[in-house]
Amino acid sequence: MSIQAFMVVAIALALLSIVSLYRAYVGPTPADRVIAINVISTKVTVLITLLAVLTMQDTFTDVALVYAMMGFITTVCVSKYMEKGKLF
């Protein structure tokens, strides 16, 4: 793929992240907010991976994997806290 195509995808993901940010701010229920933050985390992970492909640096892929794991763990912890009222 060309650099222009990567840039179009990156801009589209950034715009969609703004929409998700709006849902996280307005969301009528806490579950909507958690899901919106999870979606933003996933999109940022994809953007970091696109940056790794564009710059041809493997270290960005490692950063994207760590970011994805942190986003997943955070989503699970917040969901458990919302359901049970405590983490442990």
Buried (B, 14 or more C-beta within 10 A) or exposed (E): EEEEEBEEBBEEBEEEBEEBBEBBEEBEEEEEBBBBBBBBBBBBBBBBBBBBEBEEEEEBBEBBEEBBEEBBEBBEEBBEEEEEEEEE
